[in-house]
């Protein structure tokens, strides 16, 4: 096992956060698994290992379906964080079978190819309206004017959240997602707890309304499934809705601004895209690979595993480095080069295995819709100011992306 104390891998260093990819290359050169002391995690940087471990049932997103905290050698979360963990731990992303299987089966009905395809006209119309407003204003912040409102509106529409109630959704989501960073501060935790309570209270009221007056939305569908015998507790329903909102827009928002920032830094590729809009589908995949919105995904070791001769014991935490895997030269030719025509592109930005992103087809439609609308309506879009990178590492995004038409 090689120590990583002398490497450039430092999730709290602004220089690393600005560009983590050189540090990833160091990690890959040093080995297939490395222990990182500051977070007590085993870092896995290679594509083949990350892909295999995402499918390995000896690892799990949770462990309490098999072990108590004490049996697993871990401490229980602080009592003051309980509202966040109650909300988070009942969502299918942090559940293992059979609970994960049961909830995913219910939710997947809302994400069938036919259902998602029916949303395409709504997504394209909304993307066109948002971009038209940006063009009319002569520019603005691509983050707040296009990247955020599009996926938030789409997932809120699916859930049946009235337009008048949607303003707090993005702030709630941002505060909750702060807890997914490495070693979050007490201030971050307090914001996540407050958002968890407020979001849960809101959804509890909305679920009660839908019980009285069902609609055609996903919440009504989950209530109906429960009443027909597919048991879903109210907490599972609340946690599922929050997860769908958070996961349903967080990656899309960040992929949009990360992608356009990358395009502005690679004017030759942007010019090729402007000249040939048929490149949009492959451009979406390449931009997701090139600057991955989710850089790291954690797994608990439920049963001892061995990687390249290194034994990782039960109770350890593994950090699967998506950003590094997506730049692995063993899989991607010339990975540091943005190539919108790249065809062989098995990136893992949507994860893999039983926790593969259920909303990936919808995210692709949203990313393609906003990109196409910007290419068609704002063919001279330019960067107005240097992008402001968020200080986060795990969820990689920008504070804003100022553009001019």
N, C-alpha and C positions, 0 to 999 in steps of 0.2 A: 504494500500500500504506500503510495507516495503522498507526502504532506502537501497541502496547498497553501501554506502560510506565506510562501515566497512568490506566489503568483499574483497576477493582476486581478484575479477574481475577488471583487469587493462590492457587494450589492448596495452599500451605502456611500460609495465613492461617486460623486457627480460625473467624473470622467468615465468611469465604467458604465454608469447608467446611460450616458450619452452614446456610447458605442461599446457594447459588451462583446462584440464578435471577435476581436483580437484575443481577448482573454479566453474565450471558448476554444480558439485554436490551440492555445497553450494547454488547456485542460485535455483536449483530445490527444495531444502529443504526449502528455504525461501518463495517460493510462485510461482504462475503461471505467474505473470507479475510484473515487478519491473522497476521503473523509474531510469535511469542512468543519473545523472546531467551533467557530462563532455561532453556528446554528445547529451543531451536532447532527449534520445530515451527510448522507453519502451522495455525492454528485455523480450523475451518470450523463456523460456528454455525447456519446456516439449514437447515431441514428439506429443502428441495428439493435443495440441494447435497449434504448428507450422504447422502440416499437415492440420488442419482445416483452418487456416488463409491463407495458400497458395492458398486455393480454394475459399476464401471469397471475393466476388466482392465488398464488402464495403471497401476493401483495394486495392490499385493500385500501380504499379511501377511508375506511373506518375500521375499528377493532372491537368496539363494545358489543358487537353481535357475537363475539367469541370470548372476550376477556374483560375482566374488570380493569380499571386503571391500575390497581395494585398488581394484578397478575401480569399486566403488560409492562410493568416497570415505569409507568408514567404517572404524573400527578394530575388530579382532576383540575379542570379550569377554575379560576377564581369565581366565587359565588356571584360577584357583581357583574360577571360576563354572561351569566346564565341566559338572559333573553336572546343574546346573539346565538349562543350554542343551541338553544331550543329551536330557533328558527332554522339555523344552518343544518343541524344534524338530522332534521326530518325531511330534507330535500333529497331527491334521488341521486344527486351528484355525490352526496356523502353517505349514501346507504349502500349496503351490499345485499346480494340475494339472500332470502327470497323477497324482502321488502322492495329492493330496487327493481326487481323483475316485475312485481305487481304494479308499482306506480308507473314505471316506464311504459308498460303495456297500455295503461289507460291514456297517458299523455300522448303516446305515439299516434293515437287515432286523429289527433289534431295536426299531425305533421306528416300525414300520408302524402305521396307525390301528387295525388289529385287535389287534396286540400291546399297544399302549398302552391300548386299551379294556379288555383283559383284566386290567390292573392296577388298574382303577378300584375294584373292591370292596376290594382289599387296602389301597389308599390311604385310602379312606373309613373303613374299620374302624380302621386305625392312627391316623388323625386323631382319630376319636372316642375312642379309648382315651387318647391323650395329653391331650386336652382334659378328659376325665373326671377324670384324675389331677390336673390343674390345679384343677378345680372342687372336688374333694374336699379339696385342700390350702388352699382359700380364696384361692388366687392364687399368684403366683410370678413368674418371669421368662419372659415369652412367648418370648424368644429361645431360651433353653436348654431350656425345657420343651416347646415345640411347634414353633417355627420351624426349629430345627436338626435334631432327631431325625427328623422326618417325611421330608424329602427325602434325608437321608443313608441312612436305612434303605431307602428305595425303590430308590435307585441301587445300594446295596450288595447288595440282594436280586437285582437284575437281573444284576449282575456275578458273583454267587455267592460273595460274601465272607461267611464264617461270622459269626454274631452275636458270638461271643467275640472276634473280631479287629477289631471296628469302632470301638473307643474312639479309636485314634490317627487315624482317617480325617479328622475335622474339623480337628484341630490341624495335621496334615500339609498339608491343603488351604489353611488360613489362612496358613501360613508360605510356601508356594509362591506363593500369590496376592499376597503382599506385593511380589513382584518386578514386578508389573504397574503399580505406582504410578509416578509421575513421579520420575525421579532417585532411586531407592531407595538408602538408606544401606548401608554395608558390613555393619552389624549385621543389617539386613533380608536382605541377600544371603547372609550366612552361615547364617541360619536357613533360607532357601529351599534352599540347597545341602544342608544336613543333612537336611531333609525329603525332598528329591529322592532322596538316597541311600537313606534308610530305606524310603521308599515303594516305590522300584524294587526293592530287595532283597526286600521282602515279596511283591510281585507276581511276581517271578521264581520264588520258591518256590511260590506258589499256582498259577502256570501249569504248573510241573512236576508238581504234584499232579493238575491237571486233565488233563494228558496221559495220566497213568496211570489216572485214574478220572474220565472225562467226566461232566458233569451236564447239566441243562437250562438252564444259565446262559449269559450272553453270552460269558464267557471261553472256555467249552467250544465255543461256536459259532464264535468267531474261530479257535480251534485247528483245528476241523473244516474251516473254509473254507480255511485255509492248506494243510491236508493234501490238500484236493480240487483244489488248483491256484491258488487266489486267494492269491498270495504276500503274506505279511505277516511282516516280520521280528519277532523277539522284542522288539526295542526299540520298534518301531511298536505292537506289542500292548500293551506296558507303558505307553507314552505315551498311547495311546488310552484305556486304562482310567483313568489318572490324569485325563486331560481330562474324561472322562465323569463322574467323581466330582466334580471341581472345578466344572465348568460345570453339572453336574446338580443341584447343591444351592446353590452360592454365590448365584446370582441369586434363587432361590426363598426362601432364608433372608432375604436382605435385602429382597426385595419384601414379605415377610410383615410384618416389623417396621416398615419404612418406611410400609407401607400402614396398619397399625393406629395408628401414631403420627399419621399424617395424619388418620385418622378421629377420633381423640380431639381433634385441633385443630379439627375441623369437626363439632361436635356435631349440627348440623342434618342433615348428610348421614348421619351414623351413625344418627340416629333414623329417617331414611327407610329405611335399609337394614334396621334391626331390624324395621320395620313391614312390609317387603316383601322377603322373601328371594329373590324372583325376580330382584332386581337384582344378585345375586352375579356372574353372568358379566360384565356390563358394568362392575361395580365392580372386578373383577380387572383389566380392561383399563385403566380410568381410573387406578387406583392405580399401575399399572406406568408409565403416562405421567406422572403428576403428580410422583412422586419416584422417578426412574429408578435402578434398582440399579447399572447400568453407565453411568457418566457420559461416558466417553470411549473411543473405539476407534481404534487407530493403524493407519496404512497407510504403506507405503513407495512412493515415486514411482519406478516402473520405467521409465516413458517420460514425458518432459516433458508437463505439462498446463497449461492456461490456465483460470483462474477469474476472471470479471469483469474481464478485461484484465490480470490479474496472472499472469505466467508462473512456474510452480513447477518447478524443474529436477529432472532425474533425480538420485536420491540423497537427496532431501529427505524429511522425515517429515511426514505430515499427521495432525492430531488431529481426528477427527470427533466433535463434541460432541453426543452423544445427548441429554443432559439439556437442552441449549439447543434442539435440533431439536424435542423433544417439548413445548416451550413457545413455539413459533413462532406468532405470531398470524396469519401468512399461511395457516396450515393449521388451527389450533385456535381456535375462537371463545372469547374470554375465557379464555386458557390458564392464568392464575394462579388460576382458580377451580376447586375440586374439584367435579366434576359426575358423580355416579355413574350418571346416566341418559344420559351422552354416547354417541351412537350412531356418529357419523362420527369415528372415532378411529384414524387410521393411524399410531399410534406406532411407533417403530423400536427399542423396547427389546430385541427379539430379533434385531436386526441385519437384514440383507437380502443378496441376492445369493447366491453360492455358499457363504458362511459363515453363512447364516441358521441360527439355533439349531435343531439337529436335535431337541432335547428340548422345544421350545416346547409341543407338545400335552400332554406329561406335566406340565410345569411348571404349565400352566393347571389341570389336574385337581388337582394338589397344593394350589395356592393356593385354589381353590374349595372343596376338601374341608376344609381347616383353617378357612377363613372360615365355612363353613356350620356346622361343629361348634361353633365359638365362639358364633355367633349363636343356635344352638339350645340349647346347654347352659349358656352363660354370658351370658344376655341383659342382665345388669346389670354386665358387665365394665367396670371403670373403671381409669384410670391411677393408680398408687400413688406414683409419683415421676417427676420430670422425666427424660425419656429422655436417655441418655448417647450422644452422637454419636461414632462412630469418627473418628480424625483423618485417615482416608484420603479421597482425592478420587475417584480413578478408580472404585473399588468402594465405593459409598455404602451405609453401613449404620449400625447402632447397636451400642454395647457391651452394651446390655441394654434391656429394656422391662418394668419392674415393673408388675404389674397386680393388682387385687383383684376378687374375685367377691362 
